[in-house]
Amino acid sequence: MRTFRRAALLACTAVTIMGAAPARAADVTVEYWMWDGNQAPIYRQCADRFEADNPGIKIHITQDSWDNYWTTLNTAFVAGTAPDVFVNHITRFPEFLANDILADLTPRIAADTYDMGSYLPGLAENWNKDAHQWGLPKNWDTVALVYNKAMLADAGVTEDEMRDLDWNPENGGSFGKVVARLTVDRNGKHGLDPGFDKSKVAVYGWATDPVDGYGQNQWSFLAASAGFKYISQRWGTTYEYDSPALVKTLTWLHDLASKQGYAIGQENLGNLKAVALFSAGKVALVPDGSWMIAAYRDNAKADFGFAPVPKGPDGRRSMFNGLADSIWSGSKHKDEAWKWVKYLGGSACQTLVGASGVVFPARPEADRTAEAAYRAKGLNVSAFTMVATPATTFPFPITDHSSEISAILKTAVENVMLGQGKPAQILKNANDQVDGMF
């Protein structure tokens, strides 16, 4: 999950948020680092309440932009100056674990009889290996479709249609037809109209972020709905990127742009994100993650709505991802850090975060608060919440060698989407190379 990655890019400079009360000589200061600027003020509120309940412990929060965050954090690990507690991302988890960066929370969980079953199913498991827990769940995310309401109306597509789309990699199903209908050339002809000119498109029906090897908010929901699985189990040693379902899915998406002209091709995206293209009126329909809800609310000039991802041959599917709070193994204040991590993962703080209407917290009761907060802001987010179930979600693939694997798979998927070879062979070669690492 690149949870909050693009929203965090809006934070151009590091921001340090500190409590107002001066520290006493006997106070222990717990350093807490995070990257999301939208959430930092809310966690300051959590910290104020925590400090009131825990005299002698002060929380110092440092927030930085996504790219700077990881660079600074890794440097701090090497230098021995890392924060006591930090927001962890699932893509970094295997590498941190292999390098003994993380403190094992299992003994403390047992000693405090901490209820790990209080989170939504699947979230705590992401941060567990060999029955050891390395982080407490913080929030979760799923993927939905974002549509321009005026463009839908112009194409004769109803919002009811959007909520009941189906898809298959052979002909695209009703989802493929809607993408075509939403595409408009410079003469005002839609994709299914006679005389549509794919060389002179004014508004595309579909665009995504530039692809990566996991495709969380680009292609994973389509591939999974067609039967694709990344790996057979968490921490598995065999990937399945040579799956016919993935080959067909990526081929269909490539052809949607290169042969039909209904989507913006990867070669034309550069570094442009879906939210930027959508906000500029260049595209009518994009897939994106729930971590980007606020970005659409703040940047989209046109009225928009959220629709669930389409149902495929295997049903409606979305990657289910989430962040965690972890303790640095080198912390000199592990007892105090554990108290803070427990509070971050507890109902009081998570409900406060939910009430902000920025993310979906990891606890069900806080989720209900978040949904109400979004509704109060005029946003119907049911397209994200309806797929947040064990039956409709699948986890991010967690394995050893994550950094090397990510690079290999990214190159392979990019090559498929750019038409640089036969998709089946490209993906098989990448899969063989990845499996060879184990």
Buried (B, 14 or more C-beta within 10 A) or exposed (E): BBBBBBBBBBBEEBBEBBBEEEBEEEBBBBBBBBBBBBBBBBBBBBBEEBBEEBEEBBBBBBBBBBEBBBEBBBEBBEEEEBBBBBBBBBBBBBBBBEEEBBBEBBEBBEEEEBEBEBBBEBBBBBBBBEEBBBBBBBBBBBBBBBBBBEBBEBBEBEEEBBBEBBBBBEEBBBBBBBBBBBBBBEEEBBBEBEEBEBEEBBBBBBBBBBBBBBBBBBBBBBBBBBBBBBBEEBEBBEBBBBBEBBBBBBBBBBBBBBEBBBBBBBEEBEEBBBBBBBBEBBBBBBBBBBBBBBBBBEBBEEEBBBBBBBBBBBEBBBBBBBBBBBBBBBBEBBEBBBBBBBBBBBBBBBBBBBBBBBBBBBBBEBBBBBBEBBEEEEBBBBBBBBBBBEEBBBBBBBBBBBEEBBEBBBBBBBBBBBBEEEBBEBBBBBBEBBBEEE
